[in-house]
Amino acid sequence: MAAFAAVMTGQGLGAIATVQLFGDSAEDVLRRVFRTKGGKPFEPADGRIVLGGIVAGGEMIDEVTIGCEDPHAFAIHCHGNPLIVERIMEVLQRQGAQAVAAEQLFVRALTSKKNLDSIRIEAKLALATVKTIEGAAILANQVKAGLSERIRQWQNRLDSMPLEEVVAEVGDILERSEPARLIISGCIIALVGPPNTGKSTLLNTLAGREKAIVSDIRGTTRDWVSAEIHIPPLAATVIDTAGLDSSIAASGGVEQAAQQKTAVMIERADLVLLVVDFSQPVEQLSEPVLKLLAGRRVVTVLNKADLPSRFDPASVPGQWGPAIQISAKQGCGIDDLICAIHRVCHVADFNLHTPVAFTDRQTHLLKALRHSGSNFKARSILSDLIESLLLNTGGKYPTEVS
């Protein structure tokens, strides 16, 4: 097998970048371009970290550390400047390494090992982009004894257990997979509501910094701004949208465009926080505005609870989700709001050691398994779940299944 090289970190001016070198001739390639610090011979050993530099034609390209993962796999950690990363890749290619995408290298590396199946490979791939420690724990479980192990149990017991039992277990896994997706990949939370209800103040409070423009002027936020927050086990992108107002929406111009963007953001969001002014009557919420929330996952936020109340919490319909009283300005009630977010997203006390589907391919095949109707078809689908990634992708990782 030849040597393959891939950039494992995202583009941009990051502090550190990683280039992975893998293959039977990887060590030979590395010896030709790497010089240890102090000029000592390069002696790779599993788990060893070696300091030195990548050189070409007597010129030092960059100081690096080499992580020796096994006899055929090395991680080159260099400075994150894209120009440096590009030059290192060029040097490796001139020495015979083939440049591949990170996903392709992962598949090549993992399929070279024994006792690996498609689901375990997908778990390893997903670990490269997981958003939270809890998400990493979920994925690690899939590698050890999660979905992969459950499928093998079904394969071994399919002739002795009713297909209905398998179907019921599949339904449970699919139900748990949505909250698992939010923990693994992160979620989008849209702050939605009438103008001047304190959405921007809430964004700033959740983010812990001044991210949005906060003002008492009605309709200050015409577009949307966002902030990244961590509310374990979730990592969330919180988006402050333009205030929804049916009179503005009908007026045209810039305001109408902002309203339309808010409607699009509601569609994209995993969760909507409907922010209303607790000091104003329920009439602040117009019927056209509420129609946008139909069928969405919602938590109602009764903001400005530090002011005299004119809003009747009992008037909040069940489809608006739980109603939580807060004062974003004073930072009161935020813990209760976070607990409500966890409950509505079904991630509160989520079992990190449970089998879940975490790719579109797995979800697609599990849904097909639920409707298979016969042991013969079910066995074929189970085989696809374990083996189709290895047999059919030609080294390319399928990111989406329609």
N, C-alpha and C positions, 0 to 999 in steps of 0.2 A: 504494500500500500504506500502511496506517495505521501508527501506532507501537505497539510492543508492549514491555511491561516485565515482567521476571521477577527474583525473588530467586534468585541463583545459589549462595549458600552455605547451609549447614544452619542449622536453628534452634538457638538457645541464645545465651549471653552471650559470643560470640566477640569478639576484639579488633577484627577488621575484618569487614565484610560487603560483598558486591558485589551491586548491582542493575544488570542489563543492560537497556539501552534500544536498540531496533532497529526499523528501518523507514524508509520514505521521508520521513516527517515527524518522525523522531526528533530531528533537529537543531532543528527549530522548537519542539518541546516543551521541549527542554533550554534553549534560549535564554530561554524564558519563566519558568523556575524557577531558573536557575543564575546566580550572580554571581561573577565572578572576584575573586581576592584583589587588592586595590588598585584595583578598579573599572575595570580595563582592558577593552576590548571582547573578547568571547569569539570567538576565531579558531581553530576546530578544524582540525587537520591530521593526516593519518595518522601514527600512532605518537607523537603529542604527549601529554604529561601536563599537565593544567591544574589549578591549585589554586584553591579558592573555596568556595562554600557553596550549599546548596539553601535557597531562601527561599519563603515563602508569606505574602501579605498584609503584607509588610514585616518578617516575623519570620524569623530565621535558624533553620532546622530543624537543620542540622548542617554542620560543616565537612567538605568532601569533596575528593577528587581525581577528575578525569574523565580516563579513558583513551580517547583517540580512536582507535578501531581501524580504521574506514574511514568514508566519508561518511554511512553509514546505521547505524553501530553504535558505541555508547558504553558504557563500563563505569564506573559510579558507585561509587566505593569510599568507604564511610562507616563510622562507628563501629558495632560489632556489637550494640549494645543492640537487642533485638527491637522495642521501642517506636519507636526512631528509624527503623528499617528500614520498619516499618509506616506511619509518617507520610510518609516519602519516597514510598512506593508510592501512598499516597492523593493526594499532591500531583501526581504524574505522571498518575494516572488523571483527576484533575479537569481536566488540560490535554489530555485526549483519548487518552492511552495506554491500551491494553487490557492488563489483567493476565493473564498466562498462566503456566503451569508452566515451570520451567527447561527440561525436556525438549522441550516444545512450541516454545519460543523457539529452542532449538538447531536443531531440524528446520527451522523457518521460515528461520533465518539461513543454514543450510548449503544448503538446497535452492534458495535464491535465487542461488547461485553455480553456475558452469558446471563440467562435468567432475567432478561428485560423484555417487556412487552410494550405495546403502543401506549397504554395508559401511563405506565411508569415513565416512558420517554416524554410524554406530554407534561407530566408533572415536573420533570427536570427542566423542561423548557420554560414552563410558567414560573418557576422559581426565579428566573432571571428578571422578571418584571413585576413580581408580587408587590403589593402596596403596604402590607402590614406584617408584623411578626405573627399575628394570629393566622393570617392567610398563608404564610410560609408553613405553619404547623399543619394546616389542613392539607396542603399539597404534599408535605412530607409523609403524612399518613397515607395518602393515596399510593405513594411509592412502596410503603411497607406492607400495609394490610387493609387498605381502603377499598375503593371501587374495583381495582384489579383482582384482589382476593375474593371479593363478593362474586364477581363474574365467574371465576374459576369454581367457586362453590356451586353456582347454578349449573355450570357445565357438568360437574360430577354428579349432581343430584337430579338432573332434568328428567331422567327416565323413571325416577322413584318418587317425585313430588309433583303435585298438580301444577299445571302451568299457571293457574290462577294465583298461586302463592308467589310465584316469580313476578307476575304482573303487579301484585299488591306491593311487593318490596320495591319494584321499579318506581311505582307511583310515589312511595315515601322518599326515595332518593331524589327524584326530580323536584319534589316539593322542598327538600332541604337545599337543593342546588342553587336556588335563587339567592337566599341570604348568603350562602357560601361565596357566590360570585361577587356580591357586594364587599365581602371581607377581603377576598383575594384581589380584586381589580379596582376597588374603590367605587364610590357612588357620587352621583351628581344631585345636589340639593338646591332647589330653586326657591328663593324668597319671593313670594308673590303676594299681592294685595293692593288695596287702594293707595293713592298717593299720600305721603306724609303720615304713614302709620309706624315709621321707625325701622323700616327694612334695612336701610344703610347703617343705622346705629347697631342693629342686631348683627349685621355682618362684621362690623368692627369689633364687637364684643366677642363673637365667636372666634375671630381671627386673632384677637389680642393685639391689634394694632389699627392705626387709621388707614384703612384700605379704600373706603368709599367716601364720596363727598356727602357730608351730613349737613342738613340745613332744614330750617322750618318753612322754607318756601315750597309751596305745593308743586310736585312734579320735578324736583331737582334732578333725579336720575332719569335721563332720557334713554340711555343705553344701559348695558349691563356691565358690571365689574364682578370679579370673582376673587376668592381666597381659598387656599388649601388649609384644611384643618385636620387634626387627628383626634378622634373621639373613640378610643379603642372599644371594640375591635374594628372600627371603621376608619378609613381615610376618605375624606370627602372634599369635593370641590363645591363650595357654597357660592351661588350666583345671585347677586342682587339685581333684580329686574326692574324695569320701568313700572311705575304705579299703574295698575289697571283701573281705568275709568271709562265707562261707556260713553260719556259725553265727549271726552278727548278722542276716543277711538273713532267717533263719527265725524270729527272735525277735519280730518285729513292732515297732510303735511308731515313734518318731522315727528310730531307726537304720535300720529297714527302709525308711522313706520316703527317707532319704539314699541307701541302696543303689539304690533304684529310679531316683533322679535320676542316679546315676552310669551306670546302664545306658542311660538316654536320652542322656546326654552322649556315650557311646561311639558310639551310632548317628549322632549329629550330627557327630562329629569327622572331619576329613580324615586325621588321623594319631593313633595311640595310642602313648604312651610307657608301656610296661609296666614299672613300677618295682618291683624286688624287692630284698630285703636280701641282699647278697653274703655276709654273715656268718651267714646262716641257711640250713638245708637247703632243697632244692627243694620239699619237702612244704608249704611255706607257700602254694603255689599250688594251690587246690582245683579239681576238675574243673568244677563249675558256674561258677566265675569264668572259667576258660579258655574255656568255651563262648561267653561273651559276645564273645570276640575273634575268633571264627571269621569268616573272610572280610574282616577289617579290615586296614588298612595299619598295621603294628606295628614299633616298635623296642624291643627289650628293654634296659632300663637296669639294670645290676648295680651298685646303689648301695652305699655304705659299703665301698668297696674298700680303704679305709685300715685296716680291721679284719681280723683273721684270717679267711680264707675257709672257709666250710662249704658253699658252693654250687658245683656242678660245671657250668661253662659248657657242657660237651658235652651236658648234659641238655636244653638249650634247643632245642626243635623248630624246623624251618625256618620254619613258619608264624608264629613269634613274631618273625621278622625278625632282623636282625643283633643280637648281644649286645655291648653296650659297657660296659666297666668304668669307673665314675666314683666320685668322692667329692664329693657335692654340698656337704658341710660344708666341705671344704677347697678346693673349686673345681677339683679335678683331673679331667681327662678330658672337660671340657665341649666343647673344640674337636673332639674325636673324636665326641662325641655330635651336634654340629651338622653335621659332615660326613656322619654316618649319616642324619640327617634329610634332608639334601639328596639323598643317593643314593636313599633309599626314596621320596621324593616326585618323583624324576626331574627335579630342577631343577639338579643339579650340571652346570656347563658348558652350560647350556641356551642354544641358539642364539636370540638375541633378534631375529634377522632372518629368521625362518622363518614361513611362512603358518600361521595357526591360526584356529580358530573361537573367538570370545570372547563370544558371546551365545547364549541358548537358541534363538533363531530360526535362527541360522546352523547350530548343531549339529543341530537338527531337520531342516533341509533337506539338509544334507550326508548325514545318515543315510538320508534318502529317496533321495538321488542314488546312494548305494552300492547300493541295492536297486531302482534304476529299471528295469533289464532291457531298455531300448530307447533308441536315440539320440533318438527323438522325445520321450519322457518326460524323458530327461536334459536335453535342451535347454530344456524348459519349467521344470524345477527350477533350472537355471542362471540363467534369466531372472528367476525369483522371488528368487534370492539377491541379484541386483544391483538389482532394481527394486521388489520388493514393498513395502518400507518406504515408498518414495516414493509409490506409487500407492494403497496401501490403508489407510493409517493415518489419513488426514484430519488430519495434523499431530500425531498422538499417537504417542509412541514406545512400541512393544511391548516390555515388560520380560520377558515370559515367553511361551513357546510350549509348549503342552501336547503 
